[in-house]
Amino acid sequence: MMALLKTFNRKGIRQLHKKERIWQVVSRIPRGKVATYGQVARLADLPGYARYVGYTMKMLPCGSKLPWFRVVNSKGQLSFPKHSAQYQAQQEKLEAEGIVFRKGKFCLQAYQWVIDRKFP
């Protein structure tokens, strides 16, 4: 039983550490820019964890100040169902920062956050 508890605690710490790294990256996405789930994962030193980034964004506490809405998919689209309240909220927040949508998409090349150096 004690070994199981120790394993669980270590796993929990690793998971929290991953989430914290993701939160740090997302907190640094500049206003008017977006980052893809995969990009956030790579910058958090978690290559291949794009879905985990999505899960982490989904599980943010209500009222979080983290700019979750700046994380998008690699197609230049929002990942919520098109007519959902979440989709509308994310689109409105991005448009308020100057991101232009055309037919439900935006130009990822124009708005993607580009980092010139290794992320700290």
C-alpha positions as protocol buffer text, in pm:
chain_id: "A"
residue {
  index: 1
  type: MET
  ca { x: 0 y: 0 z: 0 }
}
residue {
  index: 2
  type: MET
  ca { x: 280 y: 243 z: 90 }
}
residue {
  index: 3
  type: ALA
  ca { x: 456 y: 178 z: -243 }
}
residue {
  index: 4
  type: LEU
  ca { x: 132 y: 251 z: -430 }
}
residue {
  index: 5
  type: LEU
  ca { x: 89 y: 576 z: -237 }
}
residue {
  index: 6
  type: LYS
  ca { x: 447 y: 683 z: -313 }
}
residue {
  index: 7
  type: THR
  ca { x: 398 y: 607 z: -684 }
}
residue {
  index: 8
  type: PHE
  ca { x: 74 y: 805 z: -691 }
}
residue {
  index: 9
  type: ASN
  ca { x: 233 y: 1104 z: -518 }
}
residue {
  index: 10
  type: ARG
  ca { x: 530 y: 1106 z: -758 }
}
residue {
  index: 11
  type: LYS
  ca { x: 295 y: 1083 z: -1054 }
}
residue {
  index: 12
  type: GLY
  ca { x: 84 y: 1366 z: -913 }
}
residue {
  index: 13
  type: ILE
  ca { x: 389 y: 1587 z: -873 }
}
residue {
  index: 14
  type: ARG
  ca { x: 499 y: 1515 z: -1231 }
}
residue {
  index: 15
  type: GLN
  ca { x: 151 y: 1598 z: -1361 }
}
residue {
  index: 16
  type: LEU
  ca { x: 141 y: 1923 z: -1166 }
}
residue {
  index: 17
  type: HIS
  ca { x: 485 y: 2008 z: -1297 }
}
residue {
  index: 18
  type: LYS
  ca { x: 367 y: 1954 z: -1656 }
}
residue {
  index: 19
  type: LYS
  ca { x: 63 y: 2172 z: -1599 }
}
residue {
  index: 20
  type: GLU
  ca { x: 273 y: 2447 z: -1444 }
}
residue {
  index: 21
  type: ARG
  ca { x: 508 y: 2445 z: -1743 }
}
residue {
  index: 22
  type: ILE
  ca { x: 211 y: 2469 z: -1979 }
}
residue {
  index: 23
  type: TRP
  ca { x: 60 y: 2753 z: -1774 }
}
residue {
  index: 24
  type: GLN
  ca { x: 391 y: 2941 z: -1784 }
}
residue {
  index: 25
  type: VAL
  ca { x: 407 y: 2918 z: -2164 }
}
residue {
  index: 26
  type: VAL
  ca { x: 44 y: 3020 z: -2210 }
}
residue {
  index: 27
  type: SER
  ca { x: 87 y: 3315 z: -1974 }
}
residue {
  index: 28
  type: ARG
  ca { x: 359 y: 3451 z: -2206 }
}
residue {
  index: 29
  type: ILE
  ca { x: 164 y: 3443 z: -2531 }
}
residue {
  index: 30
  type: PRO
  ca { x: 147 y: 3812 z: -2626 }
}
residue {
  index: 31
  type: ARG
  ca { x: -177 y: 4000 z: -2680 }
}
residue {
  index: 32
  type: GLY
  ca { x: -290 y: 3971 z: -3044 }
}
residue {
  index: 33
  type: LYS
  ca { x: -95 y: 3647 z: -3098 }
}
residue {
  index: 34
  type: VAL
  ca { x: -187 y: 3280 z: -3078 }
}
residue {
  index: 35
  type: ALA
  ca { x: 2 y: 2957 z: -3021 }
}
residue {
  index: 36
  type: THR
  ca { x: -100 y: 2611 z: -3130 }
}
residue {
  index: 37
  type: TYR
  ca { x: -145 y: 2325 z: -2886 }
}
residue {
  index: 38
  type: GLY
  ca { x: 164 y: 2157 z: -3028 }
}
residue {
  index: 39
  type: GLN
  ca { x: 368 y: 2475 z: -3008 }
}
residue {
  index: 40
  type: VAL
  ca { x: 276 y: 2521 z: -2641 }
}
residue {
  index: 41
  type: ALA
  ca { x: 371 y: 2159 z: -2575 }
}
residue {
  index: 42
  type: ARG
  ca { x: 712 y: 2202 z: -2742 }
}
residue {
  index: 43
  type: LEU
  ca { x: 781 y: 2528 z: -2559 }
}
residue {
  index: 44
  type: ALA
  ca { x: 691 y: 2360 z: -2230 }
}
residue {
  index: 45
  type: ASP
  ca { x: 946 y: 2090 z: -2320 }
}
residue {
  index: 46
  type: LEU
  ca { x: 666 y: 1838 z: -2367 }
}
residue {
  index: 47
  type: PRO
  ca { x: 688 y: 1744 z: -2736 }
}
residue {
  index: 48
  type: GLY
  ca { x: 402 y: 1519 z: -2841 }
}
residue {
  index: 49
  type: TYR
  ca { x: 174 y: 1645 z: -2562 }
}
residue {
  index: 50
  type: ALA
  ca { x: -55 y: 1869 z: -2772 }
}
residue {
  index: 51
  type: ARG
  ca { x: -367 y: 1688 z: -2653 }
}
residue {
  index: 52
  type: TYR
  ca { x: -250 y: 1721 z: -2295 }
}
residue {
  index: 53
  type: VAL
  ca { x: -220 y: 2096 z: -2349 }
}
residue {
  index: 54
  type: GLY
  ca { x: -583 y: 2097 z: -2465 }
}
residue {
  index: 55
  type: TYR
  ca { x: -687 y: 1897 z: -2161 }
}
residue {
  index: 56
  type: THR
  ca { x: -496 y: 2134 z: -1933 }
}
residue {
  index: 57
  type: MET
  ca { x: -669 y: 2435 z: -2088 }
}
residue {
  index: 58
  type: LYS
  ca { x: -1006 y: 2264 z: -2054 }
}
residue {
  index: 59
  type: MET
  ca { x: -945 y: 2197 z: -1683 }
}
residue {
  index: 60
  type: LEU
  ca { x: -848 y: 2554 z: -1588 }
}
residue {
  index: 61
  type: PRO
  ca { x: -1027 y: 2679 z: -1278 }
}
residue {
  index: 62
  type: CYS
  ca { x: -1327 y: 2899 z: -1346 }
}
residue {
  index: 63
  type: GLY
  ca { x: -1223 y: 3264 z: -1346 }
}
residue {
  index: 64
  type: SER
  ca { x: -860 y: 3190 z: -1432 }
}
residue {
  index: 65
  type: LYS
  ca { x: -669 y: 3493 z: -1564 }
}
residue {
  index: 66
  type: LEU
  ca { x: -461 y: 3272 z: -1794 }
}
residue {
  index: 67
  type: PRO
  ca { x: -516 y: 3370 z: -2162 }
}
residue {
  index: 68
  type: TRP
  ca { x: -644 y: 3023 z: -2258 }
}
residue {
  index: 69
  type: PHE
  ca { x: -821 y: 3170 z: -2561 }
}
residue {
  index: 70
  type: ARG
  ca { x: -485 y: 3234 z: -2734 }
}
residue {
  index: 71
  type: VAL
  ca { x: -426 y: 2859 z: -2770 }
}
residue {
  index: 72
  type: VAL
  ca { x: -567 y: 2728 z: -3100 }
}
residue {
  index: 73
  type: ASN
  ca { x: -535 y: 2432 z: -3333 }
}
residue {
  index: 74
  type: SER
  ca { x: -280 y: 2406 z: -3611 }
}
residue {
  index: 75
  type: LYS
  ca { x: -540 y: 2465 z: -3885 }
}
residue {
  index: 76
  type: GLY
  ca { x: -594 y: 2828 z: -3785 }
}
residue {
  index: 77
  type: GLN
  ca { x: -929 y: 2745 z: -3632 }
}
residue {
  index: 78
  type: LEU
  ca { x: -1085 y: 2721 z: -3291 }
}
residue {
  index: 79
  type: SER
  ca { x: -1135 y: 2370 z: -3155 }
}
residue {
  index: 80
  type: PHE
  ca { x: -1475 y: 2419 z: -2991 }
}
residue {
  index: 81
  type: PRO
  ca { x: -1790 y: 2325 z: -3183 }
}
residue {
  index: 82
  type: LYS
  ca { x: -1863 y: 2619 z: -3413 }
}
residue {
  index: 83
  type: HIS
  ca { x: -2189 y: 2742 z: -3260 }
}
residue {
  index: 84
  type: SER
  ca { x: -2108 y: 2672 z: -2896 }
}
residue {
  index: 85
  type: ALA
  ca { x: -2085 y: 2938 z: -2626 }
}
residue {
  index: 86
  type: GLN
  ca { x: -1715 y: 2851 z: -2576 }
}
residue {
  index: 87
  type: TYR
  ca { x: -1644 y: 2905 z: -2947 }
}
residue {
  index: 88
  type: GLN
  ca { x: -1819 y: 3243 z: -2941 }
}
residue {
  index: 89
  type: ALA
  ca { x: -1634 y: 3350 z: -2624 }
}
residue {
  index: 90
  type: GLN
  ca { x: -1294 y: 3252 z: -2765 }
}
residue {
  index: 91
  type: GLN
  ca { x: -1360 y: 3420 z: -3098 }
}
residue {
  index: 92
  type: GLU
  ca { x: -1479 y: 3740 z: -2930 }
}
residue {
  index: 93
  type: LYS
  ca { x: -1170 y: 3753 z: -2707 }
}
residue {
  index: 94
  type: LEU
  ca { x: -936 y: 3702 z: -3003 }
}
residue {
  index: 95
  type: GLU
  ca { x: -1119 y: 3958 z: -3218 }
}
residue {
  index: 96
  type: ALA
  ca { x: -1094 y: 4208 z: -2932 }
}
residue {
  index: 97
  type: GLU
  ca { x: -715 y: 4165 z: -2960 }
}
residue {
  index: 98
  type: GLY
  ca { x: -721 y: 4233 z: -3335 }
}
residue {
  index: 99
  type: ILE
  ca { x: -732 y: 3882 z: -3479 }
}
residue {
  index: 100
  type: VAL
  ca { x: -944 y: 3878 z: -3794 }
}
residue {
  index: 101
  type: PHE
  ca { x: -1161 y: 3578 z: -3877 }
}
residue {
  index: 102
  type: ARG
  ca { x: -1283 y: 3496 z: -4226 }
}
residue {
  index: 103
  type: LYS
  ca { x: -1529 y: 3211 z: -4267 }
}
residue {
  index: 104
  type: GLY
  ca { x: -1444 y: 3075 z: -3922 }
}
residue {
  index: 105
  type: LYS
  ca { x: -1067 y: 3079 z: -3978 }
}
residue {
  index: 106
  type: PHE
  ca { x: -781 y: 3318 z: -3925 }
}
residue {
  index: 107
  type: CYS
  ca { x: -439 y: 3338 z: -4085 }
}
residue {
  index: 108
  type: LEU
  ca { x: -212 y: 3141 z: -3855 }
}
residue {
  index: 109
  type: GLN
  ca { x: 94 y: 3277 z: -4038 }
}
residue {
  index: 110
  type: ALA
  ca { x: -9 y: 3632 z: -3953 }
}
residue {
  index: 111
  type: TYR
  ca { x: -102 y: 3578 z: -3589 }
}
residue {
  index: 112
  type: GLN
  ca { x: 112 y: 3291 z: -3463 }
}
residue {
  index: 113
  type: TRP
  ca { x: 351 y: 3376 z: -3183 }
}
residue {
  index: 114
  type: VAL
  ca { x: 707 y: 3348 z: -3314 }
}
residue {
  index: 115
  type: ILE
  ca { x: 993 y: 3316 z: -3069 }
}
residue {
  index: 116
  type: ASP
  ca { x: 1339 y: 3411 z: -3196 }
}
residue {
  index: 117
  type: ARG
  ca { x: 1529 y: 3240 z: -2915 }
}
residue {
  index: 118
  type: LYS
  ca { x: 1500 y: 2936 z: -2691 }
}
residue {
  index: 119
  type: PHE
  ca { x: 1212 y: 2976 z: -2450 }
}
residue {
  index: 120
  type: PRO
  ca { x: 1335 y: 3034 z: -2093 }
}
